[in-house]
């Protein structure tokens, strides 16, 4: 049986992908139509996000939603 994904792992992966793309919370907030504070809160609690919102983040970050949930070397996709 596979281990459950931990929220902190998803948080770390979302942040790592964002940073590897050179995006700030403010940049993402503008693209999402949210404040940087809202993006920060969502980044810290990603397992409460809808699939549609995760898809928006993935689109902005240039990755797949699955990348938020599996280990990956994000620097390879920059």
Backbone as CSV, one residue per row, in Angstrom:
resi,resn,N_x,N_y,N_z,CA_x,CA_y,CA_z,C_x,C_y,C_z
1,UNK,0.847,-1.182,0.000,0.000,0.000,0.000,0.890,1.242,0.000
2,UNK,0.503,2.249,-0.753,1.275,3.486,-0.835,1.030,4.325,0.404
3,UNK,2.056,5.070,0.786,1.913,5.986,1.905,1.035,7.157,1.495
4,UNK,0.325,7.695,2.456,-0.500,8.879,2.209,0.410,10.082,1.996
5,UNK,-0.019,10.997,1.174,0.713,12.236,0.936,0.495,13.145,2.141
6,UNK,1.582,13.692,2.653,1.491,14.600,3.791,1.303,16.021,3.281
7,UNK,0.483,16.788,3.986,0.213,18.169,3.593,1.503,18.968,3.490
8,UNK,2.423,18.747,4.428,3.672,19.518,4.396,4.512,19.186,3.170
9,UNK,4.412,17.966,2.668,5.134,17.616,1.444,4.558,18.360,0.238
10,UNK,3.224,18.434,0.169,2.582,19.157,-0.924,2.934,20.637,-0.834
11,UNK,2.893,21.174,0.385,3.260,22.572,0.610,4.668,22.842,0.108
12,UNK,5.598,21.995,0.498,6.995,22.172,0.082,7.146,22.069,-1.424
13,UNK,6.410,21.161,-2.045,6.512,20.989,-3.496,5.924,22.185,-4.237
14,UNK,4.768,22.673,-3.768,4.176,23.842,-4.424,5.107,25.046,-4.323
15,UNK,5.659,25.256,-3.142,6.576,26.389,-2.945,7.823,26.214,-3.809
16,UNK,8.373,25.002,-3.830,9.591,24.746,-4.603,9.364,24.992,-6.096
17,UNK,8.220,24.566,-6.596,7.919,24.781,-8.010,7.787,26.279,-8.288
18,UNK,7.047,26.987,-7.423,6.867,28.430,-7.607,8.210,29.149,-7.618
19,UNK,9.039,28.845,-6.644,10.342,29.508,-6.529,11.239,29.147,-7.713
20,UNK,11.197,27.882,-8.139,12.043,27.467,-9.266,11.665,28.189,-10.550
21,UNK,10.425,28.674,-10.619,9.973,29.426,-11.791,10.257,30.917,-11.650
22,UNK,10.800,31.314,-10.492,11.107,32.713,-10.265,9.875,33.549,-9.963
23,UNK,8.816,32.913,-9.498,7.570,33.613,-9.200,7.477,33.955,-7.719
24,UNK,7.027,35.166,-7.434,6.780,35.574,-6.055,5.307,35.327,-5.738
25,UNK,4.976,35.415,-4.460,3.573,35.302,-4.066,2.743,36.398,-4.722
26,UNK,3.338,37.584,-4.857,2.649,38.688,-5.501,2.377,38.393,-6.982
27,UNK,3.376,37.822,-7.669,3.206,37.464,-9.084,2.037,36.501,-9.255
28,UNK,2.033,35.469,-8.430,0.988,34.449,-8.532,-0.370,35.038,-8.160
29,UNK,-0.384,35.881,-7.136,-1.631,36.518,-6.731,-2.250,37.312,-7.861
30,UNK,-1.441,38.069,-8.578,-1.949,38.853,-9.704,-2.542,37.946,-10.772
31,UNK,-1.872,36.849,-11.072,-2.354,35.926,-12.102,-3.608,35.176,-11.660
32,UNK,-3.749,34.963,-10.345,-4.902,34.238,-9.804,-6.062,35.178,-9.468
33,UNK,-5.788,36.494,-9.446,-6.812,37.439,-9.037,-7.030,37.418,-7.533
34,UNK,-5.945,37.155,-6.793,-5.993,37.077,-5.336,-4.888,37.944,-4.749
35,UNK,-4.947,38.165,-3.465,-3.856,38.863,-2.788,-2.709,37.897,-2.548
36,UNK,-1.507,38.436,-2.325,-0.378,37.560,-2.024,-0.625,36.807,-0.723
37,UNK,-1.377,37.410,0.200,-1.702,36.743,1.469,-2.592,35.523,1.239
38,UNK,-3.548,35.647,0.332,-4.430,34.520,0.014,-3.649,33.381,-0.628
39,UNK,-2.726,33.734,-1.516,-1.890,32.713,-2.162,-1.015,32.024,-1.116
40,UNK,-0.444,32.800,-0.216,0.390,32.238,0.842,-0.417,31.268,1.700
41,UNK,-1.626,31.657,2.063,-2.478,30.790,2.882,-2.812,29.505,2.137
42,UNK,-3.140,29.623,0.852,-3.446,28.430,0.067,-2.210,27.558,-0.113
43,UNK,-1.064,28.167,-0.252,0.177,27.401,-0.409,0.497,26.626,0.869
44,UNK,0.104,27.166,2.002,0.354,26.497,3.277,-0.694,25.436,3.605
45,UNK,-1.855,25.483,2.930,-2.938,24.524,3.167,-3.461,23.970,1.847
46,UNK,-2.597,23.373,1.026,-2.999,22.984,-0.324,-4.011,21.848,-0.397
47,UNK,-4.098,21.021,0.623,-5.016,19.893,0.541,-6.469,20.321,0.719
48,UNK,-6.697,21.587,1.003,-8.059,22.124,1.102,-8.469,22.826,-0.194
49,UNK,-7.629,22.786,-1.196,-7.921,23.449,-2.465,-8.761,22.551,-3.365
50,UNK,-9.576,23.180,-4.183,-10.345,22.423,-5.168,-9.421,21.984,-6.296
51,UNK,-9.880,21.013,-7.040,-9.112,20.551,-8.196,-8.963,21.692,-9.199
52,UNK,-10.014,22.485,-9.377,-9.956,23.607,-10.319,-8.879,24.614,-9.912
53,UNK,-8.765,24.889,-8.617,-7.744,25.827,-8.143,-6.360,25.234,-8.312
54,UNK,-6.196,23.960,-8.012,-4.904,23.308,-8.223,-4.520,23.357,-9.703
55,UNK,-5.508,23.205,-10.573,-5.243,23.270,-12.010,-4.783,24.667,-12.413
56,UNK,-5.343,25.705,-11.805,-4.914,27.077,-12.098,-3.468,27.284,-11.669
57,UNK,-3.124,26.798,-10.458,-1.741,26.910,-10.000,-0.807,26.164,-10.944
58,UNK,-1.175,24.956,-11.333,-0.330,24.171,-12.234,-0.140,24.894,-13.563
59,UNK,-1.190,25.503,-14.076,-1.096,26.248,-15.329,-0.129,27.418,-15.193
60,UNK,-0.244,28.159,-14.106,0.651,29.299,-13.873,2.090,28.837,-13.709
61,UNK,2.281,27.723,-13.021,3.629,27.219,-12.748,4.210,26.425,-13.912
62,UNK,3.387,26.104,-14.899,3.866,25.331,-16.040,4.175,23.894,-15.681
63,UNK,3.319,23.304,-14.857,3.529,21.911,-14.449,2.191,21.185,-14.452
64,UNK,2.204,19.957,-14.030,0.987,19.159,-13.896,0.548,19.165,-12.434
65,UNK,-0.743,19.013,-12.179,-1.243,18.941,-10.806,-0.535,17.819,-10.048
66,UNK,-0.287,16.711,-10.705,0.376,15.565,-10.061,1.751,15.940,-9.513
67,UNK,2.410,16.938,-10.123,3.730,17.363,-9.645,3.678,17.891,-8.219
68,UNK,2.511,18.368,-7.776,2.382,18.846,-6.403,2.370,17.689,-5.398
69,UNK,2.100,16.482,-5.889,1.900,15.336,-5.005,2.985,14.267,-5.087
70,UNK,3.905,14.403,-6.016,4.966,13.400,-6.146,6.335,14.076,-6.069
71,UNK,7.321,13.380,-5.530,8.672,13.954,-5.477,9.182,14.198,-6.894
72,UNK,9.893,15.301,-7.052,10.387,15.661,-8.366,11.496,16.691,-8.215
73,UNK,12.460,16.662,-9.101,13.508,17.676,-9.092,13.029,18.824,-9.971
74,UNK,12.475,19.856,-9.351,11.846,20.953,-10.082,12.819,21.764,-10.905
75,UNK,14.086,21.738,-10.560,15.065,22.522,-11.309,15.233,21.980,-12.721
76,UNK,14.880,20.718,-12.963,15.016,20.139,-14.300,14.032,20.743,-15.288
77,UNK,12.929,21.297,-14.824,11.912,21.830,-15.723,12.023,23.323,-15.948
78,UNK,12.972,23.968,-15.339,13.079,25.431,-15.480,13.485,25.791,-16.877
